[in-house]
Amino acid sequence: MQENDVLDDLQENQSQPPSGQFQRALRFLLYALGIIVVLLGRMMMSRWQINEAQQFLLVGGAGVWLFSGLGLSALFQARKERQTDLLFALITLGHLLIFSFSSIYLASSFRTILSI
């Protein structure tokens, strides 16, 4: 029976693949898309007053903006892990589109709120 040495464990950990930033970016994209679906579904099902709907969309837009920004940062780190392929490019494009649209929406919402 062999004893396990602590140094053997350290050497095994070094041969493991990188941390999985690409999977993390994919999860963040799915989170952002999920929030968008929930926002759209909730807006179709409810009849709210203008103020309630604006607050709901503002908080949801902030969540979408946050997750797409985190996904972009994970993709920036994932460039070191894997080659750029079509899936990588599509996920990057999805994050960029969502991030830019949510940034524009949040900027216009804050401009509207500050002008009132």
C-alpha positions as CSV (number, residue, x, y, z in Angstrom):
1,M,0.0,0.0,0.0
2,Q,1.5,3.3,-1.1
3,E,1.2,6.5,0.9
4,N,-0.1,9.6,-0.8
5,D,2.4,12.4,-0.6
6,V,1.3,16.0,-0.7
7,L,3.7,16.8,-3.4
8,D,2.1,14.2,-5.7
9,D,-1.2,16.0,-5.3
10,L,0.4,19.3,-6.3
11,Q,1.9,17.8,-9.5
12,E,-1.5,16.3,-10.5
13,N,-3.2,19.7,-10.2
14,Q,-0.8,21.3,-12.5
15,S,-1.7,19.0,-15.4
16,Q,-5.4,19.8,-15.2
17,P,-7.0,22.0,-17.9
18,P,-7.4,25.8,-17.3
19,S,-10.1,27.2,-15.2
20,G,-12.9,27.2,-17.7
21,Q,-13.5,30.9,-18.4
22,F,-15.2,30.0,-21.7
23,Q,-17.9,28.0,-19.9
24,R,-18.2,30.8,-17.5
25,A,-18.8,33.3,-20.3
26,L,-21.4,30.9,-21.9
27,R,-23.2,30.7,-18.5
28,F,-23.3,34.5,-18.3
29,L,-24.7,34.7,-21.8
30,L,-27.5,32.3,-20.8
31,Y,-28.2,34.3,-17.6
32,A,-28.5,37.5,-19.6
33,L,-30.7,35.9,-22.2
34,G,-32.8,34.4,-19.4
35,I,-33.3,37.8,-17.8
36,I,-34.3,39.2,-21.2
37,V,-36.9,36.5,-21.6
38,V,-38.3,37.0,-18.1
39,L,-38.5,40.8,-18.7
40,L,-40.4,40.3,-22.0
41,G,-42.7,37.7,-20.6
42,R,-43.5,39.7,-17.5
43,M,-44.2,42.8,-19.6
44,M,-46.6,40.9,-21.9
45,M,-48.5,39.3,-19.0
46,S,-48.8,42.4,-16.8
47,R,-50.6,45.6,-17.1
48,W,-48.6,48.0,-15.0
49,Q,-48.5,51.7,-14.6
50,I,-45.7,53.5,-16.3
51,N,-43.6,54.0,-13.2
52,E,-43.7,50.4,-12.2
53,A,-42.8,49.2,-15.7
54,Q,-39.9,51.7,-15.9
55,Q,-38.5,50.5,-12.5
56,F,-38.8,46.9,-13.5
57,L,-37.1,47.4,-16.8
58,L,-34.4,49.5,-15.2
59,V,-33.5,46.8,-12.7
60,G,-33.7,44.1,-15.3
61,G,-31.6,46.2,-17.7
62,A,-28.9,46.6,-15.0
63,G,-28.9,42.8,-14.5
64,V,-28.5,42.2,-18.2
65,W,-25.8,44.8,-18.4
66,L,-23.9,43.2,-15.5
67,F,-24.0,39.7,-16.8
68,S,-23.0,40.6,-20.3
69,G,-20.1,42.7,-18.9
70,L,-19.0,39.8,-16.7
71,G,-19.2,37.5,-19.8
72,L,-17.1,39.9,-21.8
73,S,-14.4,39.9,-19.1
74,A,-14.5,36.1,-18.9
75,L,-14.1,35.9,-22.7
76,F,-11.1,38.2,-22.5
77,Q,-9.5,35.7,-20.1
78,A,-10.7,32.7,-22.2
79,R,-8.7,33.8,-25.2
80,K,-5.6,32.3,-23.5
81,E,-7.4,29.0,-22.9
82,R,-8.7,28.1,-26.4
83,Q,-8.5,28.9,-30.0
84,T,-10.9,31.3,-31.5
85,D,-13.6,29.4,-33.4
86,L,-17.1,30.1,-34.7
87,L,-18.7,29.3,-31.3
88,F,-16.3,31.6,-29.5
89,A,-17.0,34.4,-32.0
90,L,-20.8,34.0,-31.8
91,I,-20.7,34.1,-28.0
92,T,-18.5,37.2,-28.1
93,L,-20.8,38.8,-30.6
94,G,-23.9,38.0,-28.4
95,H,-22.2,39.6,-25.4
96,L,-21.2,42.6,-27.3
97,L,-24.7,43.2,-28.7
98,I,-26.4,42.7,-25.4
99,F,-23.9,44.9,-23.6
100,S,-24.1,47.7,-26.1
101,F,-27.9,47.7,-26.2
102,S,-28.3,47.5,-22.4
103,S,-25.7,50.3,-22.0
104,I,-27.7,52.5,-24.4
105,Y,-30.9,51.7,-22.6
106,L,-29.5,52.4,-19.2
107,A,-27.9,55.6,-20.3
108,S,-31.2,56.9,-21.8
109,S,-33.1,55.8,-18.7
110,F,-30.8,57.6,-16.4
111,R,-30.9,60.7,-18.6
112,T,-34.7,60.6,-18.4
113,I,-34.7,60.1,-14.7
114,L,-32.3,62.9,-14.0
115,S,-34.2,65.3,-16.3
116,I,-37.4,64.8,-14.3
